[in-house]
Amino acid sequence: MLEVELLRALANDKRLAVLEWLRDPERHFPPQRDGDLVRDGVCSLFIAEKLGVSQPTCGEHLKVLSRVGLIQGKKVKQWVFYRRDEERIAEAREVLGSDW
């Protein structure tokens, strides 16, 4: 994971909000008809609605977070559900906390 890409991904309030919400999805999102909020993740439609942005804009934010490995997408029927990758987040914390 490149530090520059990681910093760019985290340099956006909306992406930081998504990461925070996904830390406790049952608290921040309504129940879903398909997929478990914790096990499968949160449907991108719910994330876009909570962010107050269009689906394409939300998709770009999610793509950035996925590219640096902070979240993972999982296809459930025709939707993509996202959850945090806690192992990668721990690695990112180490990278950002290290001496340069």
TIVO-2410 file (N, C-alpha, C; in nm, 3 decimals):
# residues 100
REC num residu      c1      c2      c3 atome chaine
REC   1      M   0.086  -0.117   0.000     N      A
REC   1      M   0.000   0.000   0.000    CA      A
REC   1      M   0.091   0.123   0.000     C      A
REC   2      L   0.077   0.206  -0.099     N      A
REC   2      L   0.158   0.327  -0.106    CA      A
REC   2      L   0.106   0.432  -0.010     C      A
REC   3      E   0.196   0.492   0.065     N      A
REC   3      E   0.157   0.591   0.164    CA      A
REC   3      E   0.084   0.710   0.101     C      A
REC   4      V   0.129   0.751  -0.018     N      A
REC   4      V   0.067   0.866  -0.085    CA      A
REC   4      V  -0.079   0.836  -0.118     C      A
REC   5      E  -0.103   0.718  -0.173     N      A
REC   5      E  -0.241   0.680  -0.208    CA      A
REC   5      E  -0.327   0.670  -0.082     C      A
REC   6      L  -0.271   0.616   0.023     N      A
REC   6      L  -0.343   0.604   0.149    CA      A
REC   6      L  -0.379   0.743   0.202     C      A
REC   7      L  -0.283   0.832   0.202     N      A
REC   7      L  -0.309   0.968   0.249    CA      A
REC   7      L  -0.416   1.038   0.165     C      A
REC   8      R  -0.410   1.019   0.035     N      A
REC   8      R  -0.513   1.077  -0.053    CA      A
REC   8      R  -0.651   1.021  -0.021     C      A
REC   9      A  -0.656   0.892   0.004     N      A
REC   9      A  -0.785   0.829   0.035    CA      A
REC   9      A  -0.843   0.883   0.165     C      A
REC  10      L  -0.755   0.910   0.261     N      A
REC  10      L  -0.801   0.958   0.392    CA      A
REC  10      L  -0.817   1.109   0.400     C      A
REC  11      A  -0.780   1.179   0.294     N      A
REC  11      A  -0.784   1.325   0.295    CA      A
REC  11      A  -0.919   1.379   0.248     C      A
REC  12      N  -1.025   1.305   0.274     N      A
REC  12      N  -1.158   1.347   0.232    CA      A
REC  12      N  -1.256   1.318   0.344     C      A
REC  13      D  -1.331   1.420   0.384     N      A
REC  13      D  -1.425   1.405   0.496    CA      A
REC  13      D  -1.531   1.299   0.470     C      A
REC  14      K  -1.577   1.288   0.347     N      A
REC  14      K  -1.682   1.190   0.316    CA      A
REC  14      K  -1.629   1.047   0.328     C      A
REC  15      R  -1.507   1.025   0.282     N      A
REC  15      R  -1.449   0.891   0.294    CA      A
REC  15      R  -1.421   0.856   0.440     C      A
REC  16      L  -1.377   0.954   0.516     N      A
REC  16      L  -1.357   0.930   0.660    CA      A
REC  16      L  -1.490   0.897   0.728     C      A
REC  17      A  -1.597   0.965   0.688     N      A
REC  17      A  -1.729   0.936   0.744    CA      A
REC  17      A  -1.771   0.793   0.712     C      A
REC  18      V  -1.749   0.751   0.589     N      A
REC  18      V  -1.786   0.614   0.549    CA      A
REC  18      V  -1.711   0.513   0.636     C      A
REC  19      L  -1.581   0.534   0.655     N      A
REC  19      L  -1.504   0.443   0.739    CA      A
REC  19      L  -1.557   0.440   0.882     C      A
REC  20      E  -1.595   0.555   0.933     N      A
REC  20      E  -1.649   0.561   1.069    CA      A
REC  20      E  -1.783   0.488   1.077     C      A
REC  21      W  -1.871   0.511   0.981     N      A
REC  21      W  -2.003   0.446   0.981    CA      A
REC  21      W  -1.989   0.295   0.971     C      A
REC  22      L  -1.896   0.250   0.887     N      A
REC  22      L  -1.879   0.106   0.867    CA      A
REC  22      L  -1.817   0.037   0.989     C      A
REC  23      R  -1.762   0.115   1.079     N      A
REC  23      R  -1.708   0.057   1.204    CA      A
REC  23      R  -1.821  -0.005   1.286     C      A
REC  24      D  -1.940   0.057   1.283     N      A
REC  24      D  -2.057   0.007   1.356    CA      A
REC  24      D  -2.179   0.022   1.266     C      A
REC  25      P  -2.191  -0.064   1.164     N      A
REC  25      P  -2.297  -0.047   1.064    CA      A
REC  25      P  -2.439  -0.059   1.120     C      A
REC  26      E  -2.458  -0.139   1.223     N      A
REC  26      E  -2.593  -0.155   1.279    CA      A
REC  26      E  -2.640  -0.026   1.346     C      A
REC  27      R  -2.548   0.053   1.391     N      A
REC  27      R  -2.582   0.181   1.454    CA      A
REC  27      R  -2.615   0.289   1.350     C      A
REC  28      H  -2.547   0.282   1.237     N      A
REC  28      H  -2.556   0.391   1.140    CA      A
REC  28      H  -2.646   0.365   1.019     C      A
REC  29      F  -2.687   0.240   0.998     N      A
REC  29      F  -2.767   0.209   0.879    CA      A
REC  29      F  -2.888   0.126   0.917     C      A
REC  30      P  -2.996   0.138   0.839     N      A
REC  30      P  -3.116   0.058   0.866    CA      A
REC  30      P  -3.093  -0.087   0.824     C      A
REC  31      P  -3.177  -0.177   0.875     N      A
REC  31      P  -3.167  -0.317   0.832    CA      A
REC  31      P  -3.184  -0.328   0.680     C      A
REC  32      Q  -3.117  -0.427   0.623     N      A
REC  32      Q  -3.124  -0.449   0.479    CA      A
REC  32      Q  -3.208  -0.572   0.449     C      A
REC  33      R  -3.273  -0.570   0.336     N      A
REC  33      R  -3.351  -0.686   0.294    CA      A
REC  33      R  -3.258  -0.802   0.257     C      A
REC  34      D  -3.151  -0.769   0.187     N      A
REC  34      D  -3.053  -0.871   0.147    CA      A
REC  34      D  -2.921  -0.840   0.217     C      A
REC  35      G  -2.855  -0.941   0.264     N      A
REC  35      G  -2.723  -0.924   0.324    CA      A
REC  35      G  -2.727  -0.874   0.467     C      A
REC  36      D  -2.639  -0.929   0.547     N      A
REC  36      D  -2.624  -0.889   0.686    CA      A
REC  36      D  -2.532  -0.768   0.695     C      A
REC  37      L  -2.572  -0.666   0.770     N      A
REC  37      L  -2.493  -0.543   0.781    CA      A
REC  37      L  -2.350  -0.568   0.827     C      A
REC  38      V  -2.332  -0.660   0.920     N      A
REC  38      V  -2.198  -0.685   0.975    CA      A
REC  38      V  -2.122  -0.785   0.889     C      A
REC  39      R  -2.182  -0.897   0.861     N      A
REC  39      R  -2.113  -1.005   0.789    CA      A
REC  39      R  -2.089  -0.970   0.641     C      A
REC  40      D  -2.191  -0.916   0.575     N      A
REC  40      D  -2.181  -0.888   0.432    CA      A
REC  40      D  -2.141  -0.745   0.401     C      A
REC  41      G  -2.173  -0.653   0.491     N      A
REC  41      G  -2.145  -0.512   0.468    CA      A
REC  41      G  -2.272  -0.433   0.441     C      A
REC  42      V  -2.252  -0.307   0.405     N      A
REC  42      V  -2.363  -0.214   0.383    CA      A
REC  42      V  -2.379  -0.190   0.233     C      A
REC  43      C  -2.502  -0.193   0.188     N      A
REC  43      C  -2.532  -0.168   0.047    CA      A
REC  43      C  -2.488  -0.026   0.009     C      A
REC  44      S  -2.427  -0.014  -0.106     N      A
REC  44      S  -2.378   0.117  -0.152    CA      A
REC  44      S  -2.491   0.219  -0.163     C      A
REC  45      L  -2.614   0.174  -0.186     N      A
REC  45      L  -2.727   0.267  -0.193    CA      A
REC  45      L  -2.748   0.338  -0.059     C      A
REC  46      F  -2.737   0.263   0.050     N      A
REC  46      F  -2.752   0.323   0.183    CA      A
REC  46      F  -2.638   0.419   0.213     C      A
REC  47      I  -2.517   0.384   0.169     N      A
REC  47      I  -2.402   0.471   0.192    CA      A
REC  47      I  -2.419   0.601   0.115     C      A
REC  48      A  -2.461   0.593  -0.011     N      A
REC  48      A  -2.482   0.713  -0.093    CA      A
REC  48      A  -2.589   0.803  -0.031     C      A
REC  49      E  -2.697   0.742   0.015     N      A
REC  49      E  -2.805   0.819   0.076    CA      A
REC  49      E  -2.756   0.891   0.202     C      A
REC  50      K  -2.683   0.821   0.287     N      A
REC  50      K  -2.634   0.881   0.411    CA      A
REC  50      K  -2.532   0.991   0.382     C      A
REC  51      L  -2.450   0.972   0.278     N      A
REC  51      L  -2.353   1.075   0.240    CA      A
REC  51      L  -2.420   1.197   0.177     C      A
REC  52      G  -2.541   1.176   0.122     N      A
REC  52      G  -2.610   1.284   0.053    CA      A
REC  52      G  -2.551   1.313  -0.083     C      A
REC  53      V  -2.503   1.207  -0.150     N      A
REC  53      V  -2.445   1.222  -0.283    CA      A
REC  53      V  -2.510   1.124  -0.379     C      A
REC  54      S  -2.483   1.142  -0.508     N      A
REC  54      S  -2.537   1.052  -0.610    CA      A
REC  54      S  -2.465   0.917  -0.603     C      A
REC  55      Q  -2.525   0.816  -0.664     N      A
REC  55      Q  -2.463   0.684  -0.670    CA      A
REC  55      Q  -2.325   0.689  -0.736     C      A
REC  56      P  -2.310   0.757  -0.850     N      A
REC  56      P  -2.177   0.761  -0.912    CA      A
REC  56      P  -2.071   0.828  -0.824     C      A
REC  57      T  -2.109   0.936  -0.756     N      A
REC  57      T  -2.015   1.003  -0.666    CA      A
REC  57      T  -1.977   0.912  -0.551     C      A
REC  58      C  -2.074   0.845  -0.494     N      A
REC  58      C  -2.048   0.750  -0.386    CA      A
REC  58      C  -1.958   0.638  -0.436     C      A
REC  59      G  -1.986   0.590  -0.556     N      A
REC  59      G  -1.905   0.484  -0.614    CA      A
REC  59      G  -1.759   0.522  -0.627     C      A
REC  60      E  -1.733   0.647  -0.660     N      A
REC  60      E  -1.594   0.694  -0.670    CA      A
REC  60      E  -1.526   0.693  -0.533     C      A
REC  61      H  -1.598   0.740  -0.431     N      A
REC  61      H  -1.542   0.737  -0.295    CA      A
REC  61      H  -1.513   0.593  -0.252     C      A
REC  62      L  -1.605   0.503  -0.278     N      A
REC  62      L  -1.588   0.364  -0.239    CA      A
REC  62      L  -1.474   0.299  -0.317     C      A
REC  63      K  -1.459   0.337  -0.443     N      A
REC  63      K  -1.351   0.284  -0.525    CA      A
REC  63      K  -1.215   0.325  -0.469     C      A
REC  64      V  -1.204   0.451  -0.426     N      A
REC  64      V  -1.078   0.499  -0.368    CA      A
REC  64      V  -1.044   0.422  -0.241     C      A
REC  65      L  -1.143   0.404  -0.154     N      A
REC  65      L  -1.121   0.330  -0.029    CA      A
REC  65      L  -1.088   0.183  -0.057     C      A
REC  66      S  -1.152   0.127  -0.158     N      A
REC  66      S  -1.125  -0.013  -0.195    CA      A
REC  66      S  -0.985  -0.029  -0.253     C      A
REC  67      R  -0.945   0.066  -0.336     N      A
REC  67      R  -0.815   0.057  -0.402    CA      A
REC  67      R  -0.699   0.052  -0.302     C      A
REC  68      V  -0.713   0.123  -0.189     N      A
REC  68      V  -0.606   0.119  -0.088    CA      A
REC  68      V  -0.633   0.010   0.016     C      A
REC  69      G  -0.739  -0.066  -0.002     N      A
REC  69      G  -0.765  -0.182   0.081    CA      A
REC  69      G  -0.834  -0.157   0.213     C      A
REC  70      L  -0.886  -0.037   0.235     N      A
REC  70      L  -0.950  -0.007   0.363    CA      A
REC  70      L  -1.089  -0.066   0.375     C      A
REC  71      I  -1.153  -0.090   0.261     N      A
REC  71      I  -1.285  -0.155   0.259    CA      A
REC  71      I  -1.283  -0.265   0.154     C      A
REC  72      Q  -1.378  -0.356   0.167     N      A
REC  72      Q  -1.395  -0.465   0.071    CA      A
REC  72      Q  -1.539  -0.464   0.022     C      A
REC  73      G  -1.556  -0.487  -0.106     N      A
REC  73      G  -1.688  -0.499  -0.164    CA      A
REC  73      G  -1.726  -0.644  -0.183     C      A
REC  74      K  -1.855  -0.672  -0.168     N      A
REC  74      K  -1.907  -0.807  -0.187    CA      A
REC  74      K  -2.038  -0.796  -0.264     C      A
REC  75      K  -2.046  -0.867  -0.375     N      A
REC  75      K  -2.168  -0.864  -0.456    CA      A
REC  75      K  -2.274  -0.954  -0.393     C      A
REC  76      V  -2.391  -0.897  -0.370     N      A
REC  76      V  -2.506  -0.971  -0.319    CA      A
REC  76      V  -2.621  -0.937  -0.412     C      A
REC  77      K  -2.663  -1.039  -0.490     N      A
REC  77      K  -2.761  -1.019  -0.596    CA      A
REC  77      K  -2.708  -0.912  -0.690     C      A
REC  78      Q  -2.782  -0.805  -0.715     N      A
REC  78      Q  -2.733  -0.702  -0.808    CA      A
REC  78      Q  -2.664  -0.586  -0.738     C      A
REC  79      W  -2.648  -0.593  -0.606     N      A
REC  79      W  -2.590  -0.484  -0.530    CA      A
REC  79      W  -2.449  -0.517  -0.482     C      A
REC  80      V  -2.375  -0.413  -0.448     N      A
REC  80      V  -2.244  -0.434  -0.387    CA      A
REC  80      V  -2.252  -0.381  -0.243     C      A
REC  81      F  -2.206  -0.464  -0.151     N      A
REC  81      F  -2.208  -0.433  -0.009    CA      A
REC  81      F  -2.063  -0.412   0.036     C      A
REC  82      Y  -2.042  -0.315   0.123     N      A
REC  82      Y  -1.906  -0.279   0.166    CA      A
REC  82      Y  -1.891  -0.292   0.316     C      A
REC  83      R  -1.773  -0.341   0.355     N      A
REC  83      R  -1.738  -0.348   0.497    CA      A
REC  83      R  -1.590  -0.314   0.510     C      A
REC  84      R  -1.553  -0.275   0.630     N      A
REC  84      R  -1.413  -0.240   0.658    CA      A
REC  84      R  -1.325  -0.364   0.656     C      A
REC  85      D  -1.201  -0.346   0.614     N      A
REC  85      D  -1.100  -0.451   0.625    CA      A
REC  85      D  -1.012  -0.412   0.743     C      A
REC  86      E  -1.044  -0.467   0.858     N      A
REC  86      E  -0.978  -0.426   0.983    CA      A
REC  86      E  -0.828  -0.457   0.982     C      A
REC  87      E  -0.789  -0.564   0.916     N      A
REC  87      E  -0.646  -0.597   0.908    CA      A
REC  87      E  -0.570  -0.490   0.829     C      A
REC  88      R  -0.624  -0.448   0.717     N      A
REC  88      R  -0.561  -0.345   0.635    CA      A
REC  88      R  -0.563  -0.210   0.706     C      A
REC  89      I  -0.671  -0.182   0.780     N      A
REC  89      I  -0.678  -0.057   0.855    CA      A
REC  89      I  -0.569  -0.055   0.962     C      A
REC  90      A  -0.546  -0.168   1.027     N      A
REC  90      A  -0.439  -0.176   1.127    CA      A
REC  90      A  -0.303  -0.153   1.062     C      A
REC  91      E  -0.282  -0.210   0.943     N      A
REC  91      E  -0.157  -0.189   0.870    CA      A
REC  91      E  -0.141  -0.041   0.833     C      A
REC  92      A  -0.251   0.020   0.789     N      A
REC  92      A  -0.246   0.163   0.752    CA      A
REC  92      A  -0.212   0.249   0.872     C      A
REC  93      R  -0.266   0.215   0.987     N      A
REC  93      R  -0.233   0.290   1.110    CA      A
REC  93      R  -0.084   0.279   1.140     C      A
REC  94      E  -0.028   0.161   1.120     N      A
REC  94      E   0.115   0.143   1.142    CA      A
REC  94      E   0.197   0.227   1.044     C      A
REC  95      V   0.156   0.225   0.918     N      A
REC  95      V   0.226   0.302   0.815    CA      A
REC  95      V   0.224   0.450   0.848     C      A
REC  96      L   0.107   0.500   0.887     N      A
REC  96      L   0.094   0.643   0.914    CA      A
REC  96      L   0.161   0.683   1.045     C      A
REC  97      G   0.176   0.588   1.135     N      A
REC  97      G   0.238   0.619   1.263    CA      A
REC  97      G   0.387   0.597   1.266     C      A
REC  98      S   0.440   0.545   1.155     N      A
REC  98      S   0.583   0.514   1.153    CA      A
REC  98      S   0.668   0.639   1.132     C      A
REC  99      D   0.795   0.628   1.169     N      A
REC  99      D   0.890   0.736   1.144    CA      A
REC  99      D   0.927   0.736   0.997     C      A
REC 100      W   0.929   0.850   0.935     N      A
REC 100      W   0.958   0.860   0.793    CA      A
REC 100      W   1.099   0.899   0.781     C      A
***
